[in-house]
Amino acid sequence: MTFQQFFHILSVRRKIVLRTLLGLVFVTILLSLILPKQYTASADVLVDVKSPDPVAGIILPAMIMPAYMATQTDIIGSRRVAMRVIKLLKLDANADIIDDWRSNTSGRGDITVWLADRLLKKLDVKPSKESNVITLSFVATTPEAAAGIANAFAQAYIDTNLELRIAPAAQNAQWFKEQSKVLRDNLQEAQGRLSDFQQKNSIVSGSDNGFDYEMAKLNGLTEQLTLAQSQNADLQSKQSPGASANVLPEVIQNPLIQNLKSSIAQNEAKLSQLGRSLGVNHPDYLRLRDETDELKQQLNTQISRVAASISMANKVGETRGNVLKDEIATQKRKVLEMTALRDQMAVLEKDVDAAQKAYDAVAQRFTETSLESQSNVTNISVLTPAAIPIKHSSPKLVLNTLIAIFMGTLLGIGATLALEMVDRRVRSVADIAGMLGVPVLAELVPNPSSPSRRFRLPAFMRRVSPPSLVKA
């Protein structure tokens, strides 16, 4: 179907289109005047998404804000908020509402749930796209009811949001309270084990308990043993079989021995002179020789004493070394015992520290949840309360009329086309060619100048056919 055929059909059946349009407009205007008026009241609530928890001061990340706002919208449109509205306004005690409930449900079910579902059907919740404001709109038959229920929904939403945060906080506070008791008992047990261990081993908390002194003593004994062993090695080298006593430092450095050696050397020099001058049998020579022998005997005695003292010192050094070894072994055992005690006490102290940290963490969370469960501060506030609407929101006569005109026009056109499809008629030359599939040779039209009937060829044939084919 071409546009020319379409408009030709509409022009022929224009009465159908006009009747359909006028009928639908009339019915729409009549219904708009008959239907009861509806009033819409809106309240705006502001949601502070930056600090949803005023106690902990948690700031929501930017990625979570859309989901948080969507959650708040779902909470407003929940049955729990609607049931709180019913309790706030005491709608379930209204006689008219009770009669309506009984007539619709025959008294079956819960009137609160039934009424909550009806309220939610008339509630419209729209969050702002670029802000943290949520608009609550409620439709009612009276302006006072619309404003009152819209404000009640805003207040019920605030109360429900606070309740949703307080209820879990109260449960968490109770759980943390029980856990704090258990952890406090564990802390007391750990402290008791540490205290018993300190008392049993005479360890004073907060001091080194003589460990540093014992370590210093062990180091001192070790140094003494090293020195004694060095001295013993030196003394043993002086008592070796091939060593001469005359070359010992103790002998060389002994002043008495040196004096005796000097006296002997002087006497021997004198004896040599007396032997050459007086002879070896002279009484002076003999007297001097006896004195020299006596000095030599004293020298040997002193050297023997020095050697004996070295031997005695060697024995004393060996004995001292053995004693030091025993003392070092004893001191090592004491230090090791103290180290083991310190390690055990360190483990007990770590147990106390771990129990203390666990108790402190739970106690802190218990304090936070307790404050949160007792808090009546919320991050939601009413930005704009609902005002009593002056004009009704529906039915809208002008808008409904415009819609009826548009829809009536569409329905009229549709009805015209449907009727044309059922009762197809020839409206033009193109219809004949299209329906029969043969070319049209001539078209009979009335002659305005003569009452007689004439025929003429179609325009396209007149343009291409010779004049002899045209009959007058």
C-alpha positions in Angstrom: 0.0 0.0 0.0 1.3 3.4 -1.0 0.9 6.6 0.9 -1.5 7.8 -1.8 -3.7 4.8 -1.3 -3.4 5.2 2.5 -4.5 8.8 2.5 -7.3 7.9 0.0 -8.6 5.3 2.3 -8.5 7.7 5.3 -10.4 10.3 3.3 -13.1 7.9 2.3 -13.5 6.4 5.8 -12.8 9.6 7.7 -16.1 9.3 9.7 -14.8 6.1 11.4 -11.6 7.8 12.5 -13.5 10.9 13.7 -16.1 8.8 15.6 -13.4 6.7 17.3 -11.4 9.8 18.3 -14.4 11.6 19.7 -15.7 8.6 21.5 -12.4 7.9 23.2 -11.9 11.6 24.1 -15.5 11.7 25.6 -14.9 8.6 27.6 -11.6 9.9 28.9 -13.0 13.2 29.9 -15.9 11.5 31.6 -13.7 9.2 33.6 -11.4 12.0 34.5 -14.4 13.9 35.9 -16.0 10.9 37.6 -12.9 9.2 39.1 -12.0 10.4 42.7 -9.2 12.9 43.0 -5.8 11.7 44.1 -3.3 13.8 46.0 0.5 13.3 46.1 2.7 14.5 48.9 6.5 14.2 48.9 9.1 14.3 51.6 12.9 14.4 51.1 15.4 12.7 53.4 19.2 13.3 53.4 21.5 10.3 53.8 25.0 11.1 55.0 27.0 8.4 53.2 30.4 9.8 54.4 29.8 8.7 58.0 27.1 6.0 58.3 28.4 5.0 61.7 28.8 8.0 64.0 30.4 6.0 66.8 33.2 4.3 64.8 33.4 7.2 62.3 33.8 4.8 59.3 33.9 6.5 55.9 32.4 4.6 53.0 34.6 4.3 49.9 33.3 6.0 46.8 32.7 2.6 45.0 30.3 1.5 47.7 28.1 4.6 47.8 25.8 3.7 44.9 25.1 0.3 46.4 24.6 1.9 49.8 22.0 4.3 48.4 20.3 1.5 46.5 20.1 -0.4 49.8 18.5 2.6 51.6 15.9 2.8 48.8 15.0 -0.9 49.3 14.7 -0.3 53.0 12.3 2.5 52.5 10.2 0.3 50.2 10.3 -2.7 52.6 7.3 -4.1 54.5 9.1 -3.5 57.8 9.0 0.3 57.3 5.4 0.1 56.1 4.4 -1.8 59.2 6.1 0.8 61.4 4.1 3.5 59.6 0.9 1.6 60.5 2.0 1.5 64.1 2.9 5.2 64.1 -0.5 6.3 62.7 -2.5 3.4 64.3 -4.0 2.6 61.0 -4.8 -1.0 62.0 -7.2 0.4 64.6 -9.2 2.4 62.0 -12.7 1.0 61.7 -13.1 1.8 58.0 -9.8 0.1 57.2 -10.8 -2.9 59.3 -14.1 -3.2 57.4 -12.3 -2.8 54.1 -9.9 -5.6 55.1 -12.7 -7.9 56.1 -14.5 -7.3 52.8 -11.4 -8.0 50.7 -9.9 -10.9 52.6 -12.9 -12.3 54.5 -11.0 -11.8 57.7 -8.1 -14.1 56.7 -4.5 -13.2 57.3 -2.9 -10.4 59.1 -4.4 -6.9 58.7 -1.0 -5.3 59.2 0.6 -7.2 56.4 -2.4 -6.6 54.1 -2.4 -2.9 54.9 1.4 -2.6 54.5 1.2 -4.1 51.0 -1.5 -1.5 50.1 0.6 1.3 51.4 3.7 0.2 49.5 1.7 0.2 46.2 1.0 3.9 46.7 4.5 4.7 47.7 7.1 5.9 45.2 10.8 6.1 46.2 13.2 7.9 43.9 16.9 8.4 44.9 18.6 11.4 43.3 21.2 10.6 40.7 23.7 13.3 41.6 23.1 13.7 45.4 22.4 11.8 48.6 18.7 12.9 48.8 15.9 10.3 48.5 12.4 11.5 47.7 9.3 9.7 49.2 6.0 10.3 47.4 2.7 8.9 48.6 -0.7 9.0 46.9 -3.9 9.3 48.9 -7.5 10.4 48.4 -7.1 13.3 50.7 -4.2 15.8 50.9 -3.9 15.5 54.7 -3.6 11.7 54.5 -1.0 12.0 51.7 1.2 14.4 53.7 0.7 12.5 57.0 1.6 9.1 55.5 4.6 10.5 53.6 6.0 12.1 56.7 5.3 8.9 58.6 7.3 6.9 56.0 10.2 9.3 56.5 10.1 9.0 60.2 9.6 5.2 60.1 12.6 4.9 57.7 14.8 6.8 60.2 13.6 4.7 63.1 14.1 1.5 61.1 17.5 2.4 60.0 18.5 3.2 63.6 17.0 -0.1 64.7 18.8 -2.0 62.0 22.1 -0.6 63.3 21.3 -0.9 67.0 20.0 -4.4 67.0 23.1 -6.1 65.6 25.2 -3.8 67.7 23.4 -5.0 70.8 23.9 -8.6 69.8 27.6 -8.0 69.1 28.0 -6.2 72.4 26.5 -9.2 74.3 28.8 -11.5 72.4 31.9 -9.4 73.1 30.9 -9.1 76.7 30.9 -12.9 77.0 34.2 -13.2 75.2 35.8 -10.5 77.3 34.9 -12.6 80.4 36.6 -15.7 78.9 39.6 -13.7 77.8 39.9 -12.0 81.2 40.0 -15.5 82.9 42.6 -16.5 80.4 44.7 -13.4 81.2 44.4 -14.1 85.0 45.5 -17.7 84.5 48.5 -16.6 82.4 49.4 -14.0 85.0 49.0 -16.6 87.8 51.3 -19.1 86.0 53.9 -16.4 85.6 53.7 -15.3 89.2 54.0 -18.9 90.5 57.0 -19.5 88.3 58.7 -16.3 89.6 58.0 -17.2 93.2 59.1 -20.8 92.8 62.4 -19.7 91.2 62.9 -16.6 93.3 62.8 -14.4 90.2 62.0 -10.7 90.6 60.0 -9.3 87.7 61.5 -6.3 85.8 65.1 -7.1 86.7 67.9 -9.2 85.3 67.9 -11.3 88.5 71.7 -11.4 88.6 72.1 -12.9 85.2 74.4 -10.2 84.0 76.5 -10.6 87.2 76.8 -14.4 86.7 77.7 -13.9 83.1 80.4 -11.4 84.1 81.6 -13.8 86.7 81.8 -16.6 84.2 83.8 -14.4 81.8 86.2 -13.5 84.6 86.8 -17.1 85.6 87.4 -17.9 81.9 90.0 -15.1 81.7 91.7 -16.3 84.9 91.8 -19.8 83.6 93.4 -18.6 80.4 96.0 -16.6 82.3 96.7 -19.5 84.6 97.1 -21.9 81.7 99.5 -19.4 80.1 101.5 -19.1 83.3 101.6 -22.9 83.7 102.9 -23.4 80.2 105.6 -20.9 80.9 106.6 -22.6 84.1 106.6 -26.0 82.5 108.9 -24.7 79.7 111.3 -23.5 82.4 111.3 -27.0 84.0 112.1 -28.9 80.8 114.9 -31.5 81.1 117.3 -29.6 78.9 116.7 -26.2 80.6 119.5 -24.8 82.9 118.5 -23.2 86.1 121.3 -20.5 85.7 119.6 -19.0 82.7 116.2 -18.8 84.3 114.9 -15.2 84.4 114.1 -15.6 88.1 117.7 -16.6 88.7 119.2 -13.9 86.5 117.0 -11.2 88.0 117.5 -12.3 91.7 119.7 -9.7 93.4 121.1 -12.0 96.0 122.2 -14.5 93.4 123.8 -11.7 91.4 125.6 -10.5 94.5 126.8 -14.0 95.2 128.0 -14.4 91.6 129.8 -11.1 91.8 131.5 -12.0 95.1 132.5 -15.4 93.8 134.0 -13.7 90.7 135.9 -11.3 92.8 137.2 -14.1 95.1 138.3 -16.2 92.1 140.2 -13.2 90.7 141.9 -12.7 94.1 142.6 -16.5 94.3 144.3 -16.3 90.9 146.5 -13.5 92.0 147.3 -15.1 95.4 148.1 -18.4 93.7 150.6 -16.7 91.5 152.1 -14.6 94.2 151.9 -16.6 97.4 151.2 -20.1 96.2 148.3 -22.4 96.6 149.3 -23.5 100.1 149.5 -20.0 101.6 147.1 -19.5 104.5 145.5 -16.4 102.9 144.9 -18.4 99.7 143.4 -21.3 101.6 141.2 -18.9 103.6 140.0 -17.1 100.5 139.4 -20.4 98.8 137.2 -21.6 101.7 135.2 -18.4 101.5 134.8 -18.8 97.8 133.5 -22.4 98.2 131.1 -21.2 100.9 129.8 -18.5 98.5 129.4 -21.1 95.7 127.5 -23.3 98.1 125.2 -20.4 99.0 124.8 -19.6 95.3 123.8 -23.2 94.5 121.4 -23.1 97.5 119.7 -20.0 96.2 119.5 -21.3 92.7 118.0 -24.5 94.0 115.5 -22.4 96.0 114.5 -20.5 92.9 114.1 -23.7 90.9 112.1 -25.2 93.8 109.9 -22.1 93.9 109.3 -22.4 90.2 108.3 -26.0 90.6 106.1 -25.1 93.5 104.5 -22.3 91.4 103.9 -24.8 88.6 102.1 -27.2 90.9 100.1 -24.3 92.4 99.2 -23.1 88.9 98.1 -26.6 87.9 96.0 -26.8 91.0 94.6 -23.4 90.4 93.8 -24.3 86.8 91.9 -27.3 87.9 90.0 -25.3 90.5 89.2 -22.7 87.9 88.0 -25.4 85.5 85.7 -26.7 88.2 84.4 -23.3 89.0 83.9 -22.5 85.3 81.9 -25.7 84.9 79.8 -24.9 87.9 79.3 -21.3 86.7 78.3 -22.5 83.3 75.7 -24.8 84.7 74.4 -22.0 86.8 74.2 -19.7 83.8 72.5 -22.3 81.7 70.0 -22.9 84.4 69.3 -19.2 84.7 69.0 -19.0 80.9 66.5 -21.9 80.9 64.6 -20.1 83.6 64.7 -16.8 81.6 63.4 -18.7 78.5 60.6 -20.2 80.4 59.7 -16.9 82.0 59.9 -15.3 78.5 57.3 -17.8 77.2 55.1 -17.2 80.2 55.4 -13.4 79.6 54.5 -13.8 76.0 51.5 -15.8 77.0 50.5 -12.9 79.3 51.1 -10.3 76.6 49.1 -12.3 74.0 46.2 -12.7 76.5 46.4 -9.0 77.4 46.3 -8.0 73.7 43.4 -10.3 73.0 41.5 -9.0 76.1 42.2 -5.3 75.2 41.0 -5.8 71.6 37.8 -7.5 72.7 37.3 -4.9 75.4 37.7 -2.1 72.9 35.2 -3.7 70.5 32.8 -4.3 73.5 33.0 -0.6 74.4 32.4 0.5 70.7 29.4 -1.9 70.2 28.0 -0.9 73.6 28.1 2.7 72.7 26.6 1.9 69.3 23.8 -0.1 70.7 22.9 2.8 73.0 23.3 5.5 70.4 20.2 7.3 69.1 22.1 9.2 66.5 21.6 8.3 62.8 23.1 9.5 59.6 19.6 10.2 58.1 17.6 13.3 58.5 14.5 14.8 57.0 15.5 17.4 54.5 12.1 18.6 53.5 8.9 17.3 55.3 5.9 16.6 53.2 3.4 19.5 52.9 -0.3 19.2 52.4 -0.8 19.4 48.6 -3.1 22.1 47.3 -3.9 20.6 43.9 -4.7 17.0 43.1 -2.2 15.0 41.2 -4.6 12.8 39.4 -6.7 12.5 37.3 -5.1 15.1 35.0 -7.8 16.3 32.6 -5.6 18.1 30.1 -2.9 15.4 30.0 -5.5 12.6 29.8 -7.3 14.5 27.0 -4.1 14.9 25.0 -3.3 11.2 25.4 -6.9 10.3 24.4 -6.6 12.4 21.3 -3.4 10.6 20.4 -4.6 7.2 21.2 -8.0 7.8 19.6 -6.3 8.9 16.4 -4.2 5.7 16.4 -7.3 3.5 17.1 -9.3 5.2 14.4 -6.6 4.7 11.9 -6.2 1.1 13.0 -10.0 0.5 12.8 -10.1 2.0 9.3 -7.3 -0.2 8.0 -8.8 -3.3 9.6 -12.2 -2.5 8.0 -10.6 -1.9 4.7 -8.8 -5.3 4.9 -12.1 -7.0 5.6 -14.1 -5.1 2.9 -11.5 -4.3 0.2 -12.8 -1.9 -2.5 -11.4 -0.3 -5.6 -10.4 3.2 -4.9 -8.2 4.1 -7.8 -6.7 2.9 -11.1 -3.7 1.6 -9.2 -6.0 -0.7 -7.2 -7.3 -2.3 -10.5 -3.8 -2.8 -11.8 -2.6 -4.2 -8.5 -5.6 -6.5 -7.9 -6.0 -7.9 -11.5 -2.4 -7.8 -12.5 -3.3 -6.3 -16.0 -2.6 -2.8 -17.4 -5.4 -0.3 -17.4 -6.1 0.9 -21.0 -8.7 3.6 -20.3 -10.4 5.3 -17.4 -14.1 6.4 -17.6 -14.7 9.8 -16.0 -17.7 12.1 -16.1 -17.5 15.0 -18.5 -18.2 18.2 -16.7 -19.3 19.9 -20.0 -21.6 17.2 -21.4 -23.9 14.7 -19.7 -22.7 12.0 -22.1 -20.2 9.5 -20.9 -16.7 9.6 -22.4 -13.7 7.5 -21.8 -10.1 8.3 -22.0 -6.9 6.4 -21.8 -4.7 6.6 -18.7 -2.2 9.4 -18.7 0.8 7.1 -19.2 -0.9 5.6 -22.3 -1.7 9.0 -23.6 1.9 9.9 -23.3 3.2 6.8 -25.2 0.3 5.8 -27.5 -0.3 7.2 -31.1 -3.3 9.6 -31.4 -5.2 7.1 -33.7 -5.7 4.8 -30.7 -7.7 7.4 -28.8 -11.5 7.3 -29.4 -13.6 10.3 -28.9 
